[in-house]
Amino acid sequence: MIILPSLMRLKLKQKVCSQVSAEIKKSSGMIIPFVIVFGAILALILTSLLGYISYRYEQAVRQASRSNALQAAEAGLDYYRWYVIHTLEGKSCSQLVSYWSSNPLGFPSYDSEIKNQAGKIIGGYKVEVIPPINCSTIIMVKVTGWDAKYPTIKRIVKARLRKPSWSEYSVVANDIMRFGTGTETWGPIHSNNGIHFDGKAHNLVSSHIPDTYWDPDYNANKPGIWTALPDESQVFLAGKQYPADYVDFNKIQVDFGGVMKTESQPSHGGLYFPPLNSPNCGYHFILRTDGKINVSKVTSCGSTSYKINGESSTTTYTLPSNGLIFAEDNVWVEGAIQNKQLTIAAADTVGGQPTNIYLFHDISYTYHDGRDVLGLVAQNNVTVGLYSNNILHIDAALVAQSGRVGRDYYSSSSSSTYYKRSTIDINGAIATNRRYGFAWTCGGSHCSGYLNRNLVYDNNLLYYPPPFFPTGEHYLLDLWEEE
């Protein structure tokens, strides 16, 4: 064992300490740049993270403002709908005209702020309205909403308010109905009573009958909707439904003596024709595509064929600006229209016999995109006469208030040529209080009327019913879209 002197041990310790100190200084020179670089990276990460968090927060706030803006727009729409229901329902046509010609809410615009419970403004909306025309109940509404935090972020909704029209079915009836072989329908069919359908239905067929009804043609109880054909899937192509909601025909009671008669006066922009004395039968209207109508008095007519046997000279009128022609007598209608929305009504308001509308020849639209619309409203029947076209085309919405839309039974003794006809095409809608029918069968075979019946629903009637056309009671929201 070697023992070093104290001096040597001291020098050795000093040498070791010097080496350690040198190593520490050397390491420190490397750590400081590393810390600076790491700190810079960390600062960059934190800055980016804070920026991302701030961006996401901003996005969340803006998204919330977008959502709040939409809610504000819907609040404005709900308010306006409430306003319409409480302000306009129950008003007559003339009252509606007066309302829309004054300073109605929302026309041209109405602005409102939305406040919280503390009274602080948290948003707002602007309502803009396109008023209806010619006593229509269709109101187009545009509402722009915004949130107070980001008022430049706006959401816009468009909606349509309207009263349901009696032109919303291909056929709607209040009686037992039979659609025989040779009938093809496009559009919804409904009856408050039972339906026997042996044709082809491309849309839903519905009845209010909950289970069965007494079918007078078969003297037996039958299901609410049924067919005698073996494969009903080839009959009801869109299905059938019963029971369905009741359609109240009491609400089709047109105010002939009030609204119709008043609005048809020349001072209101209509055309009015007073009742005629016997032996005159009524008026003959021939519609023209140049915006005019030829009118003559029917001086004699067939009592069962309804044929015009004699008439006066013709007077030409310009079609009315408000779209309403009202005659207090029977009316024969034919011709064509172009760029015109028109309603022809026939009713006796002075206590005489309920009046009818007679069809023998084509009634045509020039355009089938809503620019041309025709309504024929009869106090009693809408009748196709004996000497009607073999192929008859009718563009119109037909309403028989208390009677039926159809054709009488004619035997060969009535006319060996005309008692049977080939095809009737109705492009529009039918509302009939009593049993409809353009054809008759005897012992299962076609024996009178039109062999082929094509009932095509005009979709334009859903949103553009004829002027002054009968409607339901309440305003509905039937269209909503965001711009």
WOVEN-V584392 format. One record per residue. N is the residue number from 1. SS is DSSP state (2 for helix, 1 for strand, 0 for the rest). PHI is phi in radians with two decimals (* if undefined). PSI is psi in radians with two decimals (none if undefined). Layout:
n=N ss=SS phi=PHI psi=PSI
n=N ss=SS phi=PHI psi=PSI
This chain:
n=1 ss=0 phi=* psi=2.28
n=2 ss=0 phi=-1.88 psi=2.25
n=3 ss=0 phi=-1.89 psi=2.07
n=4 ss=0 phi=-1.41 psi=2.58
n=5 ss=0 phi=-1.16 psi=2.75
n=6 ss=2 phi=-1.04 psi=-0.67
n=7 ss=2 phi=-1.14 psi=-0.67
n=8 ss=2 phi=-1.18 psi=-0.69
n=9 ss=2 phi=-1.12 psi=-0.66
n=10 ss=2 phi=-1.14 psi=-0.77
n=11 ss=2 phi=-1.12 psi=-0.64
n=12 ss=2 phi=-1.12 psi=-0.71
n=13 ss=2 phi=-1.11 psi=-0.71
n=14 ss=2 phi=-1.13 psi=-0.68
n=15 ss=2 phi=-1.13 psi=-0.76
n=16 ss=2 phi=-1.09 psi=-0.77
n=17 ss=2 phi=-1.10 psi=-0.69
n=18 ss=2 phi=-1.09 psi=-0.70
n=19 ss=2 phi=-1.15 psi=-0.73
n=20 ss=2 phi=-1.12 psi=-0.74
n=21 ss=2 phi=-1.11 psi=-0.68
n=22 ss=2 phi=-1.12 psi=-0.68
n=23 ss=2 phi=-1.16 psi=-0.69
n=24 ss=2 phi=-1.13 psi=-0.76
n=25 ss=2 phi=-1.09 psi=-0.69
n=26 ss=2 phi=-1.11 psi=-0.75
n=27 ss=2 phi=-1.15 psi=-0.68
n=28 ss=2 phi=-1.07 psi=-0.65
n=29 ss=2 phi=-1.12 psi=-0.44
n=30 ss=2 phi=-1.55 psi=-0.59
n=31 ss=2 phi=-1.24 psi=-0.72
n=32 ss=2 phi=-1.04 psi=-0.85
n=33 ss=2 phi=-1.07 psi=-0.63
n=34 ss=2 phi=-1.11 psi=-0.75
n=35 ss=2 phi=-1.10 psi=-0.70
n=36 ss=2 phi=-1.11 psi=-0.80
n=37 ss=2 phi=-1.11 psi=-0.80
n=38 ss=2 phi=-1.07 psi=-0.72
n=39 ss=2 phi=-1.11 psi=-0.69
n=40 ss=2 phi=-1.13 psi=-0.73
n=41 ss=2 phi=-1.11 psi=-0.78
n=42 ss=2 phi=-1.06 psi=-0.73
n=43 ss=2 phi=-1.11 psi=-0.70
n=44 ss=2 phi=-1.12 psi=-0.75
n=45 ss=2 phi=-1.11 psi=-0.79
n=46 ss=2 phi=-1.13 psi=-0.70
n=47 ss=2 phi=-1.10 psi=-0.77
n=48 ss=2 phi=-1.12 psi=-0.75
n=49 ss=2 phi=-1.09 psi=-0.78
n=50 ss=2 phi=-1.11 psi=-0.67
n=51 ss=2 phi=-1.12 psi=-0.71
n=52 ss=2 phi=-1.14 psi=-0.76
n=53 ss=2 phi=-1.08 psi=-0.74
n=54 ss=2 phi=-1.10 psi=-0.72
n=55 ss=2 phi=-1.10 psi=-0.79
n=56 ss=2 phi=-1.14 psi=-0.66
n=57 ss=2 phi=-1.11 psi=-0.78
n=58 ss=2 phi=-1.06 psi=-0.75
n=59 ss=2 phi=-1.08 psi=-0.73
n=60 ss=2 phi=-1.11 psi=-0.73
n=61 ss=2 phi=-1.14 psi=-0.75
n=62 ss=2 phi=-1.15 psi=-0.68
n=63 ss=2 phi=-1.13 psi=-0.71
n=64 ss=2 phi=-1.10 psi=-0.68
n=65 ss=2 phi=-1.15 psi=-0.66
n=66 ss=2 phi=-1.08 psi=-0.76
n=67 ss=2 phi=-1.13 psi=-0.75
n=68 ss=2 phi=-1.13 psi=-0.63
n=69 ss=2 phi=-1.11 psi=-0.69
n=70 ss=2 phi=-1.15 psi=-0.72
n=71 ss=2 phi=-1.11 psi=-0.63
n=72 ss=2 phi=-1.14 psi=-0.72
n=73 ss=2 phi=-1.11 psi=-0.73
n=74 ss=2 phi=-1.18 psi=-0.61
n=75 ss=2 phi=-1.09 psi=-0.72
n=76 ss=2 phi=-1.11 psi=-0.70
n=77 ss=2 phi=-1.15 psi=-0.76
n=78 ss=2 phi=-1.07 psi=-0.71
n=79 ss=2 phi=-1.11 psi=-0.78
n=80 ss=2 phi=-1.16 psi=-0.68
n=81 ss=2 phi=-1.09 psi=-0.77
n=82 ss=2 phi=-1.03 psi=-0.74
n=83 ss=2 phi=-1.07 psi=-0.79
n=84 ss=2 phi=-1.09 psi=-0.79
n=85 ss=2 phi=-1.05 psi=-0.74
n=86 ss=2 phi=-1.49 psi=-0.21
n=87 ss=2 phi=-1.86 psi=-0.67
n=88 ss=2 phi=-1.81 psi=-0.43
n=89 ss=0 phi=-1.13 psi=2.38
n=90 ss=0 phi=1.58 psi=-0.13
n=91 ss=0 phi=-1.36 psi=2.52
n=92 ss=0 phi=-1.31 psi=2.98
n=93 ss=2 phi=-1.05 psi=-0.80
n=94 ss=2 phi=-1.13 psi=-0.61
n=95 ss=2 phi=-1.17 psi=-0.66
n=96 ss=2 phi=-1.14 psi=-0.75
n=97 ss=2 phi=-1.04 psi=-0.76
n=98 ss=2 phi=-1.12 psi=-0.72
n=99 ss=2 phi=-1.09 psi=-0.86
n=100 ss=2 phi=-1.26 psi=-0.33
n=101 ss=2 phi=-1.54 psi=-0.10
n=102 ss=0 phi=-1.59 psi=-2.24
n=103 ss=0 phi=-2.16 psi=1.25
n=104 ss=0 phi=-1.23 psi=2.64
n=105 ss=0 phi=-1.05 psi=2.29
n=106 ss=0 phi=1.58 psi=-0.06
n=107 ss=0 phi=-2.18 psi=2.01
n=108 ss=0 phi=-1.37 psi=-0.39
n=109 ss=0 phi=-2.80 psi=2.83
n=110 ss=1 phi=-2.49 psi=2.17
n=111 ss=1 phi=-1.88 psi=2.50
n=112 ss=1 phi=-2.57 psi=2.49
n=113 ss=1 phi=-1.63 psi=2.67
n=114 ss=1 phi=-1.98 psi=2.19
n=115 ss=1 phi=-2.06 psi=2.66
n=116 ss=0 phi=-1.50 psi=-3.05
n=117 ss=0 phi=-1.14 psi=-0.43
n=118 ss=0 phi=-1.48 psi=-0.01
n=119 ss=0 phi=1.52 psi=0.13
n=120 ss=0 phi=-1.48 psi=2.39
n=121 ss=1 phi=-1.27 psi=2.14
n=122 ss=1 phi=-2.02 psi=-0.05
n=123 ss=1 phi=2.98 psi=-2.91
n=124 ss=1 phi=-3.05 psi=3.04
n=125 ss=1 phi=-2.62 psi=2.79
n=126 ss=1 phi=-2.25 psi=2.18
n=127 ss=1 phi=-1.81 psi=2.24
n=128 ss=1 phi=-2.19 psi=2.32
n=129 ss=1 phi=-2.15 psi=2.40
n=130 ss=1 phi=-1.79 psi=1.91
n=131 ss=0 phi=-1.17 psi=2.73
n=132 ss=0 phi=-1.27 psi=2.91
n=133 ss=0 phi=-2.14 psi=2.65
n=134 ss=0 phi=0.90 psi=0.81
n=135 ss=0 phi=1.16 psi=0.26
n=136 ss=0 phi=-1.15 psi=2.71
n=137 ss=0 phi=-1.82 psi=0.17
n=138 ss=0 phi=-1.50 psi=2.08
n=139 ss=1 phi=-2.07 psi=2.15
n=140 ss=1 phi=-1.67 psi=2.25
n=141 ss=1 phi=-2.17 psi=2.37
n=142 ss=1 phi=-2.16 psi=2.18
n=143 ss=1 phi=-2.18 psi=2.20
n=144 ss=1 phi=-1.89 psi=2.18
n=145 ss=1 phi=-2.04 psi=2.69
n=146 ss=1 phi=-2.61 psi=2.80
n=147 ss=1 phi=-1.84 psi=2.51
n=148 ss=0 phi=-1.13 psi=-0.51
n=149 ss=0 phi=-1.19 psi=-0.67
n=150 ss=0 phi=-2.32 psi=1.33
n=151 ss=0 phi=-1.11 psi=-0.28
n=152 ss=0 phi=-1.37 psi=-0.30
n=153 ss=0 phi=-1.48 psi=2.00
n=154 ss=1 phi=-2.14 psi=2.57
n=155 ss=1 phi=-2.13 psi=2.38
n=156 ss=1 phi=-2.12 psi=2.25
n=157 ss=1 phi=-2.09 psi=2.53
n=158 ss=1 phi=-2.09 psi=2.48
n=159 ss=1 phi=-2.54 psi=2.79
n=160 ss=1 phi=-2.16 psi=2.21
n=161 ss=1 phi=-1.89 psi=2.40
n=162 ss=1 phi=-2.82 psi=2.76
n=163 ss=1 phi=-1.55 psi=2.39
n=164 ss=1 phi=-1.02 psi=2.46
n=165 ss=1 phi=-1.77 psi=2.77
n=166 ss=0 phi=-1.39 psi=0.28
n=167 ss=0 phi=-2.01 psi=0.57
n=168 ss=0 phi=-1.77 psi=0.04
n=169 ss=0 phi=-2.17 psi=2.66
n=170 ss=0 phi=-1.11 psi=-0.77
n=171 ss=1 phi=-2.50 psi=2.26
n=172 ss=1 phi=-2.22 psi=2.31
n=173 ss=1 phi=-2.40 psi=2.81
n=174 ss=0 phi=-2.04 psi=0.33
n=175 ss=0 phi=-2.49 psi=3.01
n=176 ss=0 phi=-1.08 psi=2.36
n=177 ss=1 phi=-2.17 psi=2.55
n=178 ss=1 phi=-2.35 psi=2.10
n=179 ss=1 phi=-1.92 psi=1.83
n=180 ss=0 phi=-1.45 psi=3.10
n=181 ss=0 phi=-1.00 psi=2.36
n=182 ss=0 phi=1.77 psi=-0.11
n=183 ss=1 phi=-1.67 psi=2.25
n=184 ss=1 phi=-2.26 psi=2.23
n=185 ss=1 phi=-2.12 psi=2.43
n=186 ss=1 phi=-2.12 psi=1.95
n=187 ss=0 phi=2.20 psi=2.77
n=188 ss=0 phi=-1.15 psi=2.48
n=189 ss=1 phi=-2.07 psi=2.35
n=190 ss=1 phi=-2.54 psi=2.51
n=191 ss=1 phi=-2.45 psi=2.58
n=192 ss=0 phi=-1.34 psi=-0.17
n=193 ss=0 phi=-2.08 psi=-2.91
n=194 ss=0 phi=-1.31 psi=2.74
n=195 ss=1 phi=-2.28 psi=2.16
n=196 ss=1 phi=-1.82 psi=2.04
n=197 ss=1 phi=-2.20 psi=1.97
n=198 ss=0 phi=-2.01 psi=0.20
n=199 ss=0 phi=-1.67 psi=-2.40
n=200 ss=1 phi=-2.38 psi=2.10
n=201 ss=1 phi=-1.91 psi=2.09
n=202 ss=0 phi=-1.55 psi=-0.05
n=203 ss=0 phi=-2.35 psi=3.11
n=204 ss=0 phi=-1.10 psi=2.42
n=205 ss=1 phi=-1.97 psi=2.17
n=206 ss=1 phi=-2.31 psi=2.70
n=207 ss=1 phi=-2.49 psi=2.62
n=208 ss=0 phi=-1.40 psi=-0.26
n=209 ss=0 phi=-1.06 psi=2.20
n=210 ss=0 phi=-1.33 psi=-0.49
n=211 ss=0 phi=-2.53 psi=-1.34
n=212 ss=1 phi=-2.26 psi=2.87
n=213 ss=1 phi=-2.49 psi=2.85
n=214 ss=1 phi=-1.53 psi=1.98
n=215 ss=1 phi=-1.58 psi=1.95
n=216 ss=0 phi=-1.17 psi=-0.39
n=217 ss=0 phi=-1.27 psi=-0.44
n=218 ss=0 phi=-2.05 psi=-0.08
n=219 ss=0 phi=0.87 psi=0.84
n=220 ss=1 phi=-2.71 psi=2.75
n=221 ss=1 phi=-1.31 psi=2.34
n=222 ss=1 phi=-2.30 psi=2.74
n=223 ss=1 phi=-1.03 psi=2.77
n=224 ss=0 phi=-0.90 psi=-0.68
n=225 ss=1 phi=-2.34 psi=2.24
n=226 ss=1 phi=-2.66 psi=2.92
n=227 ss=0 phi=-2.39 psi=2.58
n=228 ss=0 phi=-1.52 psi=-0.12
n=229 ss=0 phi=-1.36 psi=2.64
n=230 ss=0 phi=-1.22 psi=-0.51
n=231 ss=0 phi=-2.10 psi=1.67
n=232 ss=2 phi=-1.24 psi=-0.28
n=233 ss=2 phi=-1.16 psi=-0.35
n=234 ss=2 phi=-1.58 psi=-0.04
n=235 ss=0 phi=-1.82 psi=-0.98
n=236 ss=1 phi=-1.70 psi=1.43
n=237 ss=0 phi=-1.18 psi=-0.44
n=238 ss=0 phi=-1.96 psi=0.17
n=239 ss=0 phi=1.64 psi=3.09
n=240 ss=1 phi=-2.39 psi=2.76
n=241 ss=1 phi=-2.53 psi=2.19
n=242 ss=1 phi=-2.77 psi=2.40
n=243 ss=0 phi=-1.37 psi=2.62
n=244 ss=0 phi=-2.11 psi=3.01
n=245 ss=0 phi=-1.05 psi=2.59
n=246 ss=0 phi=-1.37 psi=2.36
n=247 ss=0 phi=-1.80 psi=1.98
n=248 ss=0 phi=-1.42 psi=1.83
n=249 ss=2 phi=-1.27 psi=-0.23
n=250 ss=2 phi=-1.11 psi=-0.44
n=251 ss=2 phi=-1.46 psi=0.02
n=252 ss=2 phi=-1.62 psi=0.11
n=253 ss=0 phi=-1.14 psi=1.61
n=254 ss=0 phi=-1.17 psi=2.41
n=255 ss=0 phi=-1.42 psi=1.24
n=256 ss=2 phi=-1.04 psi=-0.84
n=257 ss=2 phi=-1.31 psi=-0.28
n=258 ss=2 phi=-1.82 psi=-1.48
n=259 ss=2 phi=-1.05 psi=-0.94
n=260 ss=2 phi=-1.04 psi=-0.88
n=261 ss=2 phi=-1.15 psi=-0.72
n=262 ss=2 phi=-1.15 psi=-0.84
n=263 ss=2 phi=-1.28 psi=-0.27
n=264 ss=0 phi=-1.46 psi=-0.14
n=265 ss=0 phi=-1.17 psi=2.53
n=266 ss=2 phi=-0.95 psi=-0.57
n=267 ss=2 phi=-1.14 psi=-0.33
n=268 ss=2 phi=-1.81 psi=0.07
n=269 ss=0 phi=1.56 psi=0.26
n=270 ss=0 phi=-1.88 psi=-3.01
n=271 ss=1 phi=-2.20 psi=2.21
n=272 ss=1 phi=-2.17 psi=2.38
n=273 ss=1 phi=-2.22 psi=2.08
n=274 ss=0 phi=-1.30 psi=2.93
n=275 ss=0 phi=-1.13 psi=2.57
n=276 ss=0 phi=-1.78 psi=2.65
n=277 ss=0 phi=-1.46 psi=2.59
n=278 ss=0 phi=-1.07 psi=2.50
n=279 ss=0 phi=-1.63 psi=0.24
n=280 ss=0 phi=-1.07 psi=2.53
n=281 ss=0 phi=-1.74 psi=-0.39
n=282 ss=1 phi=2.65 psi=-2.66
n=283 ss=1 phi=-2.09 psi=2.55
n=284 ss=1 phi=-1.92 psi=2.04
n=285 ss=1 phi=-1.88 psi=2.22
n=286 ss=1 phi=-2.08 psi=1.93
n=287 ss=1 phi=-1.33 psi=2.54
n=288 ss=0 phi=-2.23 psi=2.59
n=289 ss=0 phi=-1.33 psi=-0.12
n=290 ss=0 phi=-1.61 psi=0.27
n=291 ss=0 phi=1.45 psi=0.32
n=292 ss=1 phi=-2.19 psi=2.97
n=293 ss=1 phi=-2.47 psi=2.34
n=294 ss=1 phi=-1.61 psi=2.28
n=295 ss=1 phi=-2.24 psi=2.31
n=296 ss=1 phi=-2.38 psi=2.77
n=297 ss=1 phi=-1.55 psi=2.29
n=298 ss=1 phi=-1.46 psi=1.90
n=299 ss=1 phi=-1.49 psi=-0.40
n=300 ss=1 phi=-2.67 psi=2.60
n=301 ss=1 phi=-2.70 psi=2.77
n=302 ss=0 phi=-1.24 psi=2.37
n=303 ss=0 phi=-1.27 psi=-0.48
n=304 ss=0 phi=-2.06 psi=-0.48
n=305 ss=0 phi=-1.51 psi=-0.39
n=306 ss=0 phi=1.13 psi=0.32
n=307 ss=0 phi=-1.23 psi=2.47
n=308 ss=1 phi=-1.36 psi=1.97
n=309 ss=1 phi=-1.68 psi=-0.36
n=310 ss=1 phi=-2.83 psi=2.57
n=311 ss=1 phi=-2.67 psi=2.82
n=312 ss=0 phi=-1.39 psi=3.12
n=313 ss=0 phi=-1.15 psi=2.80
n=314 ss=0 phi=-1.60 psi=2.44
n=315 ss=1 phi=-2.01 psi=2.37
n=316 ss=1 phi=-1.79 psi=2.31
n=317 ss=1 phi=-2.14 psi=2.70
n=318 ss=1 phi=-1.41 psi=2.38
n=319 ss=0 phi=-1.01 psi=2.46
n=320 ss=0 phi=-1.15 psi=2.57
n=321 ss=0 phi=-1.21 psi=-0.51
n=322 ss=0 phi=-1.59 psi=0.00
n=323 ss=0 phi=1.41 psi=0.29
n=324 ss=1 phi=-2.15 psi=2.20
n=325 ss=1 phi=-2.06 psi=2.21
n=326 ss=1 phi=-2.23 psi=2.20
n=327 ss=1 phi=-2.14 psi=2.31
n=328 ss=0 phi=-1.61 psi=0.89
n=329 ss=0 phi=-2.90 psi=3.11
n=330 ss=1 phi=-1.14 psi=2.66
n=331 ss=1 phi=-2.39 psi=2.33
n=332 ss=1 phi=-1.79 psi=2.28
n=333 ss=1 phi=-2.23 psi=2.41
n=334 ss=1 phi=-2.78 psi=3.05
n=335 ss=1 phi=2.00 psi=-2.70
n=336 ss=1 phi=-2.62 psi=2.68
n=337 ss=1 phi=-2.21 psi=2.78
n=338 ss=0 phi=-2.51 psi=2.17
n=339 ss=0 phi=0.95 psi=0.86
n=340 ss=0 phi=-2.52 psi=2.39
n=341 ss=1 phi=-1.93 psi=2.13
n=342 ss=1 phi=-2.53 psi=2.52
n=343 ss=1 phi=-2.23 psi=2.31
n=344 ss=1 phi=-2.00 psi=2.12
n=345 ss=1 phi=-2.07 psi=2.47
n=346 ss=1 phi=-2.22 psi=2.07
n=347 ss=0 phi=-2.78 psi=2.54
n=348 ss=0 phi=-1.77 psi=2.00
n=349 ss=0 phi=-1.77 psi=0.09
n=350 ss=0 phi=-1.94 psi=0.29
n=351 ss=0 phi=1.67 psi=0.20
n=352 ss=0 phi=-1.51 psi=-2.74
n=353 ss=0 phi=-1.33 psi=2.45
n=354 ss=0 phi=-0.98 psi=2.45
n=355 ss=0 phi=-1.71 psi=2.84
n=356 ss=0 phi=-2.19 psi=2.81
n=357 ss=1 phi=-2.00 psi=2.27
n=358 ss=1 phi=-1.97 psi=2.39
n=359 ss=1 phi=-2.14 psi=2.23
n=360 ss=1 phi=-2.22 psi=-0.58
n=361 ss=1 phi=-2.21 psi=2.94
n=362 ss=1 phi=-1.04 psi=2.56
n=363 ss=1 phi=-2.17 psi=2.12
n=364 ss=1 phi=-2.25 psi=2.55
n=365 ss=1 phi=-1.60 psi=2.59
n=366 ss=0 phi=-1.40 psi=-0.70
n=367 ss=0 phi=-2.10 psi=2.52
n=368 ss=0 phi=-2.04 psi=0.66
n=369 ss=0 phi=-2.10 psi=0.31
n=370 ss=0 phi=1.77 psi=-0.23
n=371 ss=0 phi=-1.23 psi=-0.52
n=372 ss=0 phi=-1.97 psi=2.19
n=373 ss=1 phi=-2.50 psi=2.35
n=374 ss=1 phi=-2.36 psi=2.30
n=375 ss=1 phi=-2.06 psi=2.35
n=376 ss=1 phi=-2.07 psi=1.97
n=377 ss=1 phi=-2.05 psi=2.02
n=378 ss=1 phi=-1.91 psi=2.43
n=379 ss=0 phi=-1.11 psi=-0.60
n=380 ss=0 phi=-2.00 psi=-1.69
n=381 ss=0 phi=-1.91 psi=2.67
n=382 ss=1 phi=-1.90 psi=1.93
n=383 ss=1 phi=-2.10 psi=2.33
n=384 ss=1 phi=-1.56 psi=2.13
n=385 ss=0 phi=-1.37 psi=3.04
n=386 ss=0 phi=-1.06 psi=-0.84
n=387 ss=0 phi=-1.59 psi=0.80
n=388 ss=0 phi=-1.45 psi=2.85
n=389 ss=0 phi=-0.98 psi=2.52
n=390 ss=0 phi=-1.11 psi=-0.68
n=391 ss=1 phi=-2.05 psi=1.91
n=392 ss=1 phi=-1.96 psi=2.22
n=393 ss=1 phi=-2.08 psi=2.21
n=394 ss=1 phi=-2.20 psi=2.05
n=395 ss=1 phi=-1.73 psi=1.76
n=396 ss=1 phi=-3.10 psi=2.78
n=397 ss=1 phi=-1.69 psi=2.16
n=398 ss=1 phi=-1.93 psi=2.28
n=399 ss=1 phi=-2.25 psi=2.17
n=400 ss=1 phi=-1.92 psi=1.81
n=401 ss=0 phi=-1.10 psi=-0.87
n=402 ss=0 phi=-2.04 psi=-0.17
n=403 ss=0 phi=-1.94 psi=-2.42
n=404 ss=0 phi=-2.38 psi=2.73
n=405 ss=1 phi=-1.70 psi=2.18
n=406 ss=1 phi=2.90 psi=-2.80
n=407 ss=1 phi=-2.33 psi=2.41
n=408 ss=0 phi=-1.16 psi=2.83
n=409 ss=0 phi=-1.36 psi=2.24
n=410 ss=0 phi=-2.20 psi=2.33
n=411 ss=0 phi=-1.65 psi=3.05
n=412 ss=0 phi=-1.12 psi=-0.39
n=413 ss=0 phi=-1.24 psi=-0.38
n=414 ss=0 phi=-1.25 psi=-0.77
n=415 ss=0 phi=-2.97 psi=2.09
n=416 ss=0 phi=-1.15 psi=-0.33
n=417 ss=0 phi=-1.66 psi=-0.72
n=418 ss=0 phi=-1.75 psi=-0.14
n=419 ss=0 phi=-1.18 psi=-0.49
n=420 ss=1 phi=-1.94 psi=2.42
n=421 ss=1 phi=-2.23 psi=2.90
n=422 ss=1 phi=-1.53 psi=-1.18
n=423 ss=1 phi=-2.47 psi=2.37
n=424 ss=1 phi=-2.11 psi=2.26
n=425 ss=1 phi=-2.02 psi=2.12
n=426 ss=1 phi=-2.03 psi=1.98
n=427 ss=1 phi=-1.82 psi=1.74
n=428 ss=1 phi=2.87 psi=-2.06
n=429 ss=1 phi=-2.80 psi=2.73
n=430 ss=1 phi=-2.30 psi=2.25
n=431 ss=1 phi=-2.15 psi=2.02
n=432 ss=1 phi=-2.27 psi=2.25
n=433 ss=0 phi=-1.32 psi=-0.67
n=434 ss=0 phi=-1.90 psi=3.05
n=435 ss=0 phi=-1.01 psi=2.18
n=436 ss=0 phi=-1.42 psi=2.80
n=437 ss=1 phi=2.95 psi=2.34
n=438 ss=0 phi=-1.98 psi=0.06
n=439 ss=1 phi=-2.52 psi=2.73
n=440 ss=1 phi=-2.29 psi=2.50
n=441 ss=1 phi=-2.07 psi=2.52
n=442 ss=1 phi=-2.25 psi=1.99
n=443 ss=0 phi=1.10 psi=0.54
n=444 ss=0 phi=1.53 psi=-0.04
n=445 ss=1 phi=-2.02 psi=2.62
n=446 ss=1 phi=-1.14 psi=2.15
n=447 ss=1 phi=-2.23 psi=-0.13
n=448 ss=1 phi=-2.90 psi=2.62
n=449 ss=1 phi=1.50 psi=-2.78
n=450 ss=1 phi=-1.56 psi=2.21
n=451 ss=1 phi=-1.14 psi=-0.75
n=452 ss=1 phi=-2.01 psi=2.29
n=453 ss=1 phi=-2.21 psi=2.01
n=454 ss=1 phi=-1.96 psi=1.97
n=455 ss=1 phi=-1.92 psi=1.84
n=456 ss=1 phi=-1.89 psi=2.16
n=457 ss=1 phi=-1.36 psi=2.30
n=458 ss=0 phi=-1.56 psi=1.84
n=459 ss=0 phi=-1.06 psi=-0.42
n=460 ss=2 phi=-1.10 psi=-0.45
n=461 ss=2 phi=-1.18 psi=-0.40
n=462 ss=2 phi=-1.10 psi=-0.67
n=463 ss=2 phi=-1.95 psi=-0.28
n=464 ss=0 phi=-2.30 psi=1.17
n=465 ss=0 phi=-1.14 psi=2.76
n=466 ss=0 phi=-1.06 psi=2.70
n=467 ss=0 phi=-1.01 psi=2.44
n=468 ss=0 phi=1.07 psi=0.31
n=469 ss=0 phi=-1.25 psi=2.56
n=470 ss=0 phi=-1.00 psi=2.42
n=471 ss=1 phi=-2.30 psi=2.98
n=472 ss=1 phi=-1.31 psi=-3.02
n=473 ss=1 phi=-1.54 psi=-0.71
n=474 ss=1 phi=-1.92 psi=2.55
n=475 ss=1 phi=-1.31 psi=2.30
n=476 ss=1 phi=-2.05 psi=2.67
n=477 ss=1 phi=-1.68 psi=1.86
n=478 ss=1 phi=-2.01 psi=0.10
n=479 ss=1 phi=-2.63 psi=2.30
n=480 ss=1 phi=-2.49 psi=2.23
n=481 ss=1 phi=-2.64 psi=2.62
n=482 ss=1 phi=-1.70 psi=2.34
n=483 ss=0 phi=-1.34 psi=none
